[in-house]
Amino acid sequence: MTTTQEKYPELDQLFWAYFNEDFDLSGDTIEEIATSYRRAVDQRRILLACAEMNKFMSHHGTDAADAFAKRWGSFDPKLWGHTIASFFDELKRVLNS
């Protein structure tokens, strides 16, 4: 379960600024949106985002979808054909390319 003690500041920035209801300002696909973010931030922030994705999955495992929806509910990876794990894998692939 997501608690107020859990901190994901870089993912908060990524999802609230790029994967929100106006996502199309950054791109039409997950790859385009993630690339837009990658171009806007430095390598340190990319590493932080990837580490936070790993931390999130480690903390939530089987309840990742519910925890993700509670925290970043304006974006649903399932509508894009992804589980939370596969969405994070795709994001990490793009961010690290």
Secondary structure per residue as TSV (DSSP state, phi and psi in degrees):
chain	resnum	aa	ss	phi	psi
A	1	M	-	360.0	140.0
A	2	T	-	-73.2	132.3
A	3	T	-	-119.5	164.0
A	4	T	T	-68.1	-16.5
A	5	Q	T	-77.5	-22.0
A	6	E	-	-75.8	130.9
A	7	K	-	-118.3	126.7
A	8	Y	-	-136.0	62.1
A	9	P	H	-63.0	-36.7
A	10	E	H	-74.1	-38.1
A	11	L	H	-67.1	-37.9
A	12	D	H	-56.4	-46.9
A	13	Q	H	-62.8	-46.3
A	14	L	H	-59.9	-48.9
A	15	F	H	-76.5	-41.5
A	16	W	H	-73.5	-29.8
A	17	A	H	-93.3	-28.2
A	18	Y	T	-116.7	-40.0
A	19	F	S	-104.5	56.7
A	20	N	S	-115.9	-168.3
A	21	E	T	-64.4	-17.5
A	22	D	T	-104.7	28.2
A	23	F	G	-54.0	-30.3
A	24	D	G	-64.6	-13.5
A	25	L	G	-69.7	-23.1
A	26	S	T	-102.1	-17.0
A	27	G	-	157.1	172.4
A	28	D	S	-104.7	-11.1
A	29	T	S	-127.9	164.7
A	30	I	H	-58.3	-42.3
A	31	E	H	-62.4	-43.8
A	32	E	H	-65.2	-41.4
A	33	I	H	-66.8	-45.5
A	34	A	H	-64.5	-36.1
A	35	T	H	-65.2	-39.0
A	36	S	H	-60.5	-45.0
A	37	Y	H	-61.9	-46.8
A	38	R	H	-57.5	-39.3
A	39	R	H	-71.4	-23.9
A	40	A	H	-89.6	-17.1
A	41	V	S	-120.4	165.4
A	42	D	-	-87.3	170.4
A	43	Q	H	-59.7	-35.4
A	44	R	H	-58.8	-43.1
A	45	R	H	-69.8	-33.5
A	46	I	H	-64.0	-44.8
A	47	L	H	-61.4	-40.2
A	48	L	H	-62.8	-44.9
A	49	A	H	-61.0	-44.3
A	50	C	H	-64.6	-41.1
A	51	A	H	-64.5	-38.6
A	52	E	H	-67.6	-35.1
A	53	M	H	-62.7	-44.8
A	54	N	H	-61.9	-42.7
A	55	K	H	-62.8	-44.5
A	56	F	H	-59.3	-47.4
A	57	M	H	-66.6	-37.0
A	58	S	H	-63.6	-39.9
A	59	H	H	-76.0	-31.3
A	60	H	H	-110.9	-27.8
A	61	G	G	41.0	-108.7
A	62	T	G	-71.2	-19.2
A	63	D	G	-103.4	20.4
A	64	A	H	-58.3	-40.8
A	65	A	H	-63.2	-44.2
A	66	D	H	-65.8	-44.3
A	67	A	H	-64.9	-40.3
A	68	F	H	-62.8	-46.1
A	69	A	H	-62.0	-39.5
A	70	K	H	-66.8	-35.5
A	71	R	H	-89.1	-43.2
A	72	W	H	-128.0	44.6
A	73	G	T	-59.3	-14.4
A	74	S	T	-74.1	-12.6
A	75	F	-	-124.1	130.5
A	76	D	-	-122.1	105.0
A	77	P	G	-57.5	-26.8
A	78	K	G	-60.5	-35.6
A	79	L	G	-67.5	-16.6
A	80	W	G	-103.4	10.8
A	81	G	T	83.1	23.4
A	82	H	-	-126.2	149.7
A	83	T	-	-83.8	173.2
A	84	I	H	-62.6	-43.5
A	85	A	H	-62.2	-45.4
A	86	S	H	-71.2	-31.8
A	87	F	H	-63.9	-47.2
A	88	F	H	-62.1	-40.4
A	89	D	H	-60.5	-42.8
A	90	E	H	-65.0	-43.9
A	91	L	H	-60.0	-46.8
A	92	K	H	-62.5	-38.8
A	93	R	H	-60.6	-48.2
A	94	V	H	-67.9	-44.5
A	95	L	H	-64.5	-29.2
A	96	N	T	-99.2	9.4
A	97	S	-	-91.7	360.0
